[in-house]
């Protein structure tokens, strides 16, 4: 769905929602309870099916009068399409997951201002994260839950050791890993470039290594052309990752989840897999993904992807997941939704979730708690990611009002470049 078209349709839906609220203000309360409990719909792409049961059980134990109807899509694009359709049908979920970025403002239009339900505790959430869930008009419209960063990679230490490889620190090292892996019958770095979000995330991280850094944010705001020298250089090196075989053949038609993860990494067909900081949990003994897979007995770790450009600019970071409450909730449903968001943001739910390493805490006073039996590799992987995010200087997402399709458009351009198109010409198509 193109961004401008979605924006127009959501604008129409917003008017309809407002009209409906005036004529049926009691509708939310009429459907508020079931069997004496307040029932909330929670539409999202996170937590995972593995993570959710423990979170749900803990919340409902603390709030026996509230029941959560968990409605999840693993694929973010599929989730967003279904959320669009719900908004167009005037069916705003009671609580819904939301991501920061160029399209945040339009989804925030359907959300209740945070001050209306979290004014007494929102200060417990990191101020920097809260800025990312504030609209261009200055309205805090969602509560940050998890932070994440790019670009990292999971790696199979057992296979690296078997092939006599050390973790790459330079581009030449990446080429050596690729050549050695290929000769041994393995894919090197299993990249999910079929996902426009991952292509865009990787390129935002990569682009900051050229020039003085930060040019991609200027291009997104229209201050410099997309085909500027630094961004063109970054795009050329992006293309080389494919043509030089650092990424596997067919990377542009491979999704990150499930394909790169399940068909390559977990099947022991790839040495490594580029991904975000949230996937460091796969290195832990408590990972729900690894048991029963082909890598079950292997040592798994996470490392920062080596700098490819002129300067190591470090990881990009930002809010990866936030929660919004539907703008028309009132009474018992509003109270219940506020309790759930608080539980997830600064309560037991925050601690439970960050302990899975699916994301890093947005709350000021929460930190990852690992059990004492984790391996040295798992612990060092978590420490590395924690330090990278702490020292991050650049945002992961391009947030520009009125350019809600920017991430997808950039992702398509990057896919074209990966397939051999001229980097400068493709980037120039984003100008204007």
C-alpha positions, 0 to 999 in steps of 0.5 A: 500500500503506497504511503500517500494512498494510505494516508488519504484513506486513514484521514477519511477513516479518522473523520468517520471515527470522530463522527461515530464517537459523537453518535455512539459514545457508549459503544466501547463500554457496551462491549467492555466486559465478558464473564465479569471481566474487562476484555481488551483487544491487543493487536500487534506483531510483538511479543512473539508467540513464545514470549506472550504466554508468560507475559499474559499470565503475569498480567492477568495474575496481577489483574484478574478482572482483565482479559487480553485478546492477543491478535498477532501477525509475525510479519510487520508489513502484514500486521500494518496492512491489517491495522490499516484495514481495521482503522478504515473500518472504524475498528480501532483496537483497544491497544495496538503496537506501533513503530516510530518512523515516517508513518508514526503521525498518521497512526498516532491520530487514532491514539489517545494522548499519553497524558490522558492515562499515564501522566503519573508514571510516564516520567519513569520511561526514558526521555529520549525514547519518549521523544520518538513517540511524540508527534510533529505537533508535540503530542505524546501518542504512544508509550515506548516499550522496547529499544533496538539497534542495527546492524548486528549479526548472529553467528555460529561460533562452532562453524567459524571455529570449524572453518578456522575463521575469526570474526570479521573486522574489515571488508577484506575479512568479510570477503574471506569469510564469504569465500571460505564459507562457499568452498565449504558448502555454506552460505556466508551472511544470510541477509533478508533483503526481501524485507524493505524494512531490513534493507532500509535499516541496514542502509541507514546504518551503513550511510553514516560511515561516509562523509561526516555522517548523518547525511541520510537524515538530511536527504530524508528532510530534503536538505540535500539530494539523495544522490549526494556523494556520500550516499552514492558511495554508501549505495555502491558499497551496499551493492558490492555486498551482493555482487561480492557474495558477502550476502547469499545468492537470492538475498533480495528474495529472502525474508529475514523472518522466517527465511534467513533465520529458519531456512539458512541459519537454524538449518545450519546452512549459513555461518551468520545472519544480519539482524537487529539487536533484539535477536541476541536472545538466540544466544541464550540457553533460554532461546525458544528458537534454537532447541530442536533445530540443526544448530541446537548443539552449536555455540551461538553468539552476536557481534556488531557488523563490521564497518564497511565505509570510511568511519565506524559510526557505531550502531543506530538505535531507537524505539523498536516497539511502542504501545498506543491506546485507542482514542475512543476508550473510556470507563472500565476499558480505558482504565484496563488498557492503562493498567496493561500499558503501565505493566508493559512499560514500567512493570513486571511485563517490561522486565519479563520481556527484556529478559528474553532479549527481544528488545532492550528496556525503555524504562529508566530503572529496568535492566536485563537480568540473565540467569547465572548459568548462561555461557560466557559467549552469551553473556559477552554478546549481551554486554556487547549489544548493550554497550553498542546501544548505549553509545549509539549516536544515530537514529535507526529510523527516518522520521519525516512528517508527510513521508510515510512511505519513505522506508518502503520506497528506500527499501525498493530502491535498495533492492533495485541496486542490489539487483544491479541498477545504477546506485546514483540513478536509483537514489535520485528517484527519491528526490523531490 
